[in-house]
């Protein structure tokens, strides 16, 4: 009778010591989120920050590419508005956020 009680006690202790399936699921979920963060979210945020810094550094005489694909030379930079020269005698005003890339910087 004592042996049966001893086996019953160890069986419930072993069952209580098993990890819950919910903990395993949560660990997997956290691992997947961490992978997504380091492979997708973080590089995209870094790229956006670099682009924002590039836009803020635009100054006159820089050559840029607009969002529409036109090459232009910055004539004047006033806050969010850039006056750019797209051809001889043709100057237009564009938003700083519509600049896709800076081709060359005047140094």
Number of C-alpha atoms within 10 A of each C-alpha: 5 7 8 8 10 10 11 12 11 11 12 10 11 10 9 10 9 8 9 9 8 9 10 11 11 11 11 12 12 12 12 11 12 13 12 12 13 11 11 11 12 12 12 13 11 11 11 12 12 12 17 13 11 14 19 13 11 21 17 16 18 19 21 22 17 19 12 9 11 11 19 22 22 22 17 17 18 11 9 12 14 23 19 24 19 14 11 6 6 8 15 13 14 16 14 19 15 15 22 17 17 19 12 12 13 9 5
